[in-house]
């Protein structure tokens, strides 16, 4: 999964941070992950509920800036 998240610096590291790993969350997230072809959002199901995280919100929450 890591190669699909490299377009957002820090996201792969956030998801793999030690001490925060919850196996059942990772297993369900990996099984249902969809990455928009333009990388504008990722969509997944968590505990049966569909979730969509938009690129702009992820960047905002992680306090990251887009590098061109």
Secondary structure as GFF3:
##gff-version 3
##sequence-region A 1 68
A	DSSP	alpha_helix	2	5	.	.	.	ID=ss1
A	DSSP	alpha_helix	11	15	.	.	.	ID=ss2
A	DSSP	alpha_helix	23	32	.	.	.	ID=ss3
A	DSSP	beta_strand	34	35	.	.	.	ID=ss4
A	DSSP	beta_strand	41	46	.	.	.	ID=ss5
A	DSSP	beta_strand	49	54	.	.	.	ID=ss6
A	DSSP	alpha_helix	55	62	.	.	.	ID=ss7
###
